[in-house]
Every structure is written in C-alpha cells, then in structure tokens.
Amino acid sequence: MDRDEAEIVALLRESVRQQRMWLMVVVGGAVVAGVAAVVLLPGARLGAPLALAGVGVFLGVLITAPQRKLLAQLGLSRERAIELLSRADIAGRTPEQLRERQAQRRTMWRVVTAVTTVIAVIAIGYVVSQAGNRVDDNVPGSGPTALFGWALFASAVAGITAIVGFVQLSTFASLDRAMSAEGDEIAS
C-alpha cells in the first residue's frame, strides 16, 4: 500500500458515508414508489415477491459497488477494512468516552427494538386476523385491501429488524463483561 493508514481510513469513512446516503435515498424512493403504486393502481396486484427480491438484490449490489471497487483498489479485504475503521474509532478515546459511546448505542438499539417489536406485533396481529377471511371474486371489495399488503410488508420488515435488535442487545452484555475485565486488568 502506498497510502498511509490515516488516508485509507478517511477514504473508507467517506465510502461508508456515501453508501449510507444512497441507502437512505433508495429506501425513501422505494417507499414513495410503493405508496404511489398503491394510490395510482388500486386494483393492481403488487405481490410479486420474487421480482421485489430481485430488485432488492440488484439495488444492494448497486449501492455496495463503489465500496467494493475502493477496497479492490486499496488491496484490502472487507475484514481488514473493518479492522482499520474499528481501530481508528477507538484510537485516542478514553475508556469513559468508549463507555459513553457504548451506552448511546445500547439506548439506540433499545429504542429501535422496542418500536419495531410493537409494529411487528400490531402488523402480524392484523395479518393473522385477515388471513382467514374468504374472498369471493364476484363480490366487489371482498378481496384483500392495500392495508393487508402493507401490514404483511411491515410485519416482515419490523419482525426482521426486531430480531436484529435483540441480537445486537445480546452482544452488549458480552462487550460489557470484556470492558469490565479490561478495566480490572488496568486497575491491578
């Protein structure tokens, strides 16, 4: 590598920032497009999960392409880039600052997990209550509404996010034990 570590870390941080920005743009655009499709095409069936999964994979590859290209140019693996960013985040911080940052992350994940769990429970409850209803093709309005599709989507997204939140929260306990053991070593 012909660049110093600080320059590489700066490039990686900028790449991550751009990736997050594009992710927000894509998610916002997908929500707007979904709402527009439901409003403009009320009778259309919007339940093509394989097509939507394919579009999601394509957008994921499109969003991560610049970062993968940068890693290839720098000759870094993904793991090495994560290691460099982690080390740069910890360098120069006091143990109190690291604990405060950890506490902020824990609080954020608690809020995200609580909110998505409530959304998942409500959405799953609605989907389950509507799932057994009979549909008569000859009676207008007896089919599933757009709310059912949105609730199905919300239950999946919120459920997955809540599970990720619970996993993240479970990792904080092991991090706390590691940090307290490290503090004990420093004190002795």
Summary of the structure (lengths in Angstrom):
residues: 188
radius of gyration: 22.6
end to end distance: 39.6
largest distance: 79.2
contacts: 426
relative contact order: 0.08
helix: 82%
strand: 0%
